[in-house]
Amino acid sequence: MNEQEFQQKLGELIAQIGDLPPEEKDKLEHLALETQARHERMRKTISSLQESLDYLRLSVKYLVFDLEATRRENEHLRRLIETQNGGEQGE
């Protein structure tokens, strides 16, 4: 069930609750409104989690890029050191 279907069904339920006798109506109306509020909080939490995951994915990509660049730099510097040490040993 998607968001639109949920809201439609909840609206239908609240409308049907309106037709009940007052003693039943108040209790069920309260529960339906509470359910709606919980659903909204859950939707916001999921949205926040999705944003956090997106940020984490981006951060990991940057870290992997940085790690690969550091490895390339280390390899290059090792070659330079080996070249310099090899030149000094040959003299």
C-alpha positions in Angstrom: 0.0 0.0 0.0 1.5 3.3 -1.0 1.1 6.7 0.8 -1.8 7.9 -1.3 -3.8 4.6 -0.7 -3.1 4.8 3.0 -4.3 8.3 3.3 -7.4 7.5 1.2 -8.3 4.5 3.4 -7.7 6.4 6.6 -9.9 9.2 5.4 -12.6 6.7 4.5 -12.3 5.1 8.0 -12.6 8.5 9.7 -15.7 9.3 7.6 -17.3 6.0 8.6 -16.4 6.5 12.2 -18.3 9.8 12.0 -21.5 7.8 11.4 -21.2 5.8 14.6 -23.0 6.5 17.9 -21.1 9.1 20.1 -19.8 6.6 22.7 -18.1 4.5 20.0 -17.3 7.4 17.8 -15.0 9.3 20.3 -12.8 6.2 21.0 -12.4 5.1 17.4 -11.9 8.7 16.2 -9.2 9.2 18.7 -7.5 5.9 17.6 -7.7 6.8 13.9 -6.2 10.3 14.5 -3.5 8.7 16.7 -2.7 6.3 13.9 -2.5 9.1 11.4 -0.1 11.0 13.6 2.1 7.9 14.1 2.1 7.3 10.4 3.3 10.8 9.8 6.1 10.5 12.3 7.1 7.2 10.8 7.1 8.7 7.3 9.3 11.6 8.6 11.7 9.2 10.3 12.0 7.1 7.2 12.7 10.2 5.1 15.4 11.3 7.6 17.0 7.8 7.5 17.0 7.9 3.7 18.8 11.2 3.8 21.3 9.9 6.3 21.9 6.8 4.1 22.4 9.0 1.0 25.0 11.1 3.0 26.7 8.0 4.2 27.0 6.6 0.7 28.5 9.9 -0.6 30.9 10.0 2.4 32.0 6.4 1.6 32.6 7.3 -2.0 34.8 10.2 -1.0 36.7 8.1 1.4 37.3 5.4 -1.2 38.5 8.0 -3.6 40.8 9.5 -1.0 42.1 6.0 -0.1 42.8 5.2 -3.8 44.6 8.6 -4.3 46.7 8.0 -1.1 47.7 4.5 -2.4 48.7 6.0 -5.7 50.8 8.7 -4.0 52.5 6.1 -1.7 53.4 3.9 -4.7 54.8 6.9 -6.6 56.8 8.0 -3.6 58.2 4.5 -3.0 59.3 4.4 -6.6 61.1 7.8 -6.2 62.8 6.6 -3.0 63.9 3.3 -4.7 65.2 5.3 -7.7 67.1 7.6 -5.4 68.5 4.8 -3.3 69.4 2.8 -6.4 71.3 5.8 -7.8 73.3 6.3 -4.6 74.2 2.6 -4.3 75.5 2.5 -7.8 78.0 5.4 -7.1 
